[in-house]
Amino acid sequence: MNRNNELSFARQTAQQTGDLLADIFLTGKTAANMKDDQTLVTAADREADRFIQQAVNSAFPDHAVLSEEGQTLYPADAQFVWVVDPLDGTTNFSTGLHHWGVSIALLEGGFPILAAVYFPLLREMYTASRGQGAYLNERRLNIREQVDPHSFFVHCSRTPKRYQLNLPYKTRSLGSAAFHLCSIAKGSSRIALETTVKLWDIAGAWPIIEEAGGLIQAAAETPPFPPKKDFDYNKISYTVLAAGDSRHLKLLLEEIESNQP
């Protein structure tokens, strides 16, 4: 089914939210506080969340929203659910670094069917719709055609504390799960590993990687999609692996398995 209206909405809302956040960022009003789950939040996170919530409620009043800064309980009876991370990379945002963005995904029947992930200070808008391909700005993404021979292994800051991995690539940790995963679709990274991500961290990048021809999966745990109904998704984290092809995904899986106690 054609979902151009929903994709256009996701793209426009991600851009508007990102531009709103960029204005706040440039004023320097980015002080962060610690939440109960020991993650950071800024006033900008909450303002961006309110903006997206209002936009969804206005455009699609029969759709539900699952958001890091809002409703974290997955609805029991909604066919369409927008999964939102209003500010992915809050630590970067609060300390003046540029790798942060907005992630908006639409789930139908519990599976991501389209997404827009926007990094305003990098001027990178990633979009995807199931069966319609993935795009960076206006350029269609095809991992097989664009992998750089000098591409990276990207990972979260917790990865070195959990694993001692021996992979034949330079490593980067840039502070945004969504950016790390989108870099697989872009072809600038070969392999990505995120060890403690939430559903809203991965929902946007998931269809973007798949539509670009890459692979993404959760390691060992119950797959994140479809989500459990009436479950609080603030209570569960995932280890997520992504790669441009099956050979590199297998390489990462073998490394992780060899590091298990």
C-alpha positions as CSV (number, residue, x, y, z in Angstrom):
1,M,0.0,0.0,0.0
2,N,1.3,3.5,-0.9
3,R,2.2,5.5,2.2
4,N,3.4,8.6,0.6
5,N,1.3,10.9,2.8
6,E,2.7,9.3,6.0
7,L,6.2,9.4,4.6
8,S,5.9,13.1,3.6
9,F,4.5,13.8,7.1
10,A,7.4,12.0,8.8
11,R,10.0,13.8,6.7
12,Q,8.4,17.2,7.2
13,T,7.9,16.7,10.9
14,A,11.5,15.4,11.4
15,Q,12.8,18.5,9.5
16,Q,10.7,20.9,11.5
17,T,11.6,19.3,14.8
18,G,15.3,19.2,13.8
19,D,15.3,22.9,12.9
20,L,13.6,23.7,16.1
21,L,16.3,21.9,18.0
22,A,19.0,23.5,15.9
23,D,17.7,26.9,17.0
24,I,17.9,25.9,20.6
25,F,21.4,24.4,20.1
26,L,22.8,27.6,18.6
27,T,21.6,29.6,21.6
28,G,23.6,27.4,23.9
29,K,20.5,26.5,26.1
30,T,21.4,22.8,26.1
31,A,21.8,22.0,29.8
32,A,20.9,18.4,30.7
33,N,19.5,16.6,33.7
34,M,19.7,13.0,34.7
35,K,16.5,10.9,34.5
36,D,15.7,8.0,36.8
37,D,17.0,5.6,34.2
38,Q,20.4,7.4,34.3
39,T,20.1,8.8,30.8
40,L,20.2,12.5,30.1
41,V,17.3,14.8,29.1
42,T,17.2,18.5,28.2
43,A,14.3,20.9,28.0
44,A,14.8,20.6,24.2
45,D,14.1,16.9,24.3
46,R,10.7,17.6,25.9
47,E,9.9,20.5,23.6
48,A,10.7,18.4,20.5
49,D,8.5,15.6,21.9
50,R,5.6,17.9,22.4
51,F,5.9,19.3,18.9
52,I,5.9,15.8,17.3
53,Q,3.0,14.6,19.5
54,Q,0.9,17.5,18.5
55,A,1.8,17.0,14.8
56,V,0.8,13.3,14.9
57,N,-2.4,14.0,16.8
58,S,-3.4,16.7,14.3
59,A,-2.6,14.7,11.2
60,F,-3.5,11.2,12.3
61,P,-5.8,11.3,15.3
62,D,-6.4,7.6,15.1
63,H,-2.7,6.7,15.4
64,A,-0.8,6.2,18.6
65,V,2.6,7.5,19.6
66,L,5.4,5.7,21.5
67,S,8.1,8.1,22.5
68,E,11.2,8.2,24.7
69,E,10.0,11.4,26.5
70,G,6.3,10.6,26.4
71,Q,4.2,7.5,26.3
72,T,6.5,4.5,26.7
73,L,3.8,1.8,27.1
74,Y,3.1,0.1,23.7
75,P,-0.6,0.4,23.0
76,A,-2.7,-2.7,23.0
77,D,-5.2,-1.9,20.2
78,A,-3.5,0.5,17.8
79,Q,-2.8,-0.7,14.2
80,F,-0.5,2.3,13.5
81,V,2.0,3.5,16.0
82,W,4.6,6.3,15.5
83,V,7.8,5.5,17.4
84,V,9.7,8.6,18.2
85,D,13.1,9.6,19.5
86,P,12.7,13.4,19.6
87,L,16.5,13.9,20.2
88,D,18.8,11.0,19.6
89,G,22.3,12.0,20.9
90,T,21.3,14.1,23.9
91,T,24.8,14.0,25.4
92,N,26.2,15.3,22.2
93,F,23.5,18.0,22.0
94,S,24.1,19.1,25.6
95,T,27.9,19.3,25.2
96,G,27.9,21.2,21.8
97,L,28.7,18.3,19.5
98,H,27.0,18.0,16.1
99,H,26.0,14.3,15.9
100,W,22.4,14.3,17.1
101,G,19.1,14.1,15.3
102,V,15.4,13.3,15.2
103,S,14.0,9.8,14.5
104,I,10.4,9.2,13.5
105,A,9.1,5.8,12.4
106,L,5.7,4.4,11.6
107,L,4.8,0.9,12.7
108,E,1.9,-1.0,11.1
109,G,0.8,-4.1,12.9
110,G,4.0,-3.9,15.0
111,F,6.5,-3.7,12.1
112,P,8.3,-0.5,10.8
113,I,7.0,0.4,7.4
114,L,8.6,3.9,7.0
115,A,10.9,6.3,8.7
116,A,12.6,9.7,8.6
117,V,15.8,10.3,10.5
118,Y,17.2,13.9,10.3
119,F,20.5,15.3,11.5
120,P,20.0,19.0,11.0
121,L,23.6,20.3,11.7
122,L,24.9,17.7,9.2
123,R,22.2,18.4,6.7
124,E,21.4,14.7,6.3
125,M,17.8,13.5,6.0
126,Y,17.4,9.7,5.8
127,T,14.1,8.3,4.7
128,A,12.7,4.9,3.8
129,S,9.4,3.3,2.9
130,R,8.8,-0.4,2.8
131,G,9.4,-1.6,-0.8
132,Q,10.2,1.9,-2.0
133,G,13.9,2.2,-1.1
134,A,15.9,4.3,1.2
135,Y,17.2,7.8,0.5
136,L,19.8,10.2,1.9
137,N,18.4,13.6,1.0
138,E,17.4,13.0,-2.6
139,R,19.9,10.3,-3.4
140,R,18.8,6.7,-3.3
141,L,20.9,4.5,-1.1
142,N,22.3,1.2,-2.3
143,I,24.9,-0.3,0.0
144,R,26.4,-2.5,-2.6
145,E,27.3,0.4,-4.8
146,Q,28.6,2.8,-2.2
147,V,30.7,1.0,0.5
148,D,33.9,2.8,1.0
149,P,37.0,0.5,1.3
150,H,38.1,2.6,4.3
151,S,34.7,2.4,6.1
152,F,34.4,2.0,9.8
153,F,33.2,-0.2,12.6
154,V,30.9,2.0,14.6
155,H,29.7,1.3,18.1
156,C,28.3,2.8,21.3
157,S,30.5,3.9,24.2
158,R,29.4,0.8,26.2
159,T,30.7,-1.7,23.6
160,P,34.4,-1.7,24.8
161,K,33.3,-2.3,28.4
162,R,31.4,-5.4,27.3
163,Y,33.4,-6.9,24.5
164,Q,37.0,-7.1,23.3
165,L,36.4,-7.3,19.6
166,N,39.1,-8.0,17.0
167,L,37.7,-6.6,13.8
168,P,39.7,-5.5,10.7
169,Y,38.3,-1.9,10.7
170,K,39.0,1.4,12.3
171,T,36.5,2.2,15.0
172,R,34.3,5.2,15.7
173,S,31.9,6.0,18.5
174,L,30.0,9.2,17.6
175,G,27.4,9.3,20.4
176,S,24.2,8.7,18.4
177,A,22.7,5.2,17.9
178,A,20.6,6.5,15.0
179,F,23.6,8.1,13.3
180,H,25.7,4.9,13.7
181,L,23.0,2.8,12.1
182,C,22.3,5.2,9.3
183,S,26.0,5.2,8.5
184,I,25.5,1.6,7.5
185,A,22.9,2.6,5.0
186,K,25.1,5.4,3.8
187,G,28.0,3.0,3.3
188,S,30.5,4.9,5.5
189,S,30.4,2.1,8.0
190,R,30.7,-1.6,7.4
191,I,29.5,-2.9,10.8
192,A,27.6,-1.3,13.7
193,L,27.0,-2.6,17.2
194,E,24.8,-0.9,19.8
195,T,24.7,-2.8,23.1
196,T,21.9,-1.1,25.1
197,V,19.5,0.7,22.8
198,K,15.8,1.2,23.3
199,L,13.0,0.6,20.8
200,W,12.9,4.3,19.8
201,D,16.7,4.4,19.1
202,I,16.4,1.8,16.4
203,A,12.9,2.0,14.9
204,G,13.8,4.7,12.4
205,A,17.1,3.3,11.2
206,W,15.7,-0.2,10.9
207,P,13.8,0.2,7.7
208,I,16.4,2.6,6.3
209,I,19.1,-0.1,6.6
210,E,16.9,-2.8,5.1
211,E,15.7,-0.7,2.2
212,A,19.3,0.3,1.4
213,G,20.2,-3.4,1.1
214,G,21.8,-3.9,4.5
215,L,21.1,-6.2,7.5
216,I,20.0,-5.4,11.0
217,Q,19.0,-7.7,13.9
218,A,18.9,-8.0,17.6
219,A,21.4,-10.4,19.2
220,A,20.1,-13.1,21.5
221,E,17.1,-11.3,22.9
222,T,13.5,-11.4,21.7
223,P,13.2,-9.5,18.4
224,P,12.0,-5.9,19.0
225,F,9.4,-6.2,16.3
226,P,6.5,-6.7,16.7
227,P,6.5,-5.1,20.2
228,K,4.6,-6.6,23.1
229,K,1.3,-5.0,23.7
230,D,0.8,-3.1,27.0
231,F,4.6,-3.4,27.7
232,D,6.6,-0.5,29.0
233,Y,9.5,-0.1,26.5
234,N,11.5,2.0,28.9
235,K,12.2,-1.2,30.8
236,I,14.0,-3.1,28.1
237,S,17.2,-2.6,26.1
238,Y,18.5,-4.4,23.0
239,T,21.8,-5.4,21.6
240,V,21.6,-4.6,17.9
241,L,23.9,-5.5,15.1
242,A,23.9,-4.1,11.6
243,A,26.1,-4.6,8.6
244,G,26.2,-4.0,4.9
245,D,26.2,-7.7,4.0
246,S,25.8,-11.1,5.4
247,R,29.6,-11.8,5.5
248,H,30.2,-8.8,7.8
249,L,27.2,-9.6,10.0
250,K,28.5,-13.1,10.4
251,L,31.9,-11.8,11.3
252,L,30.4,-9.6,14.0
253,L,28.2,-12.3,15.4
254,E,31.2,-14.7,15.7
255,E,33.2,-12.0,17.5
256,I,30.4,-11.4,20.0
257,E,29.9,-15.1,20.6
258,S,33.6,-15.6,21.2
259,N,33.4,-12.9,23.9
260,Q,30.6,-14.5,25.8
261,P,31.6,-15.7,29.3
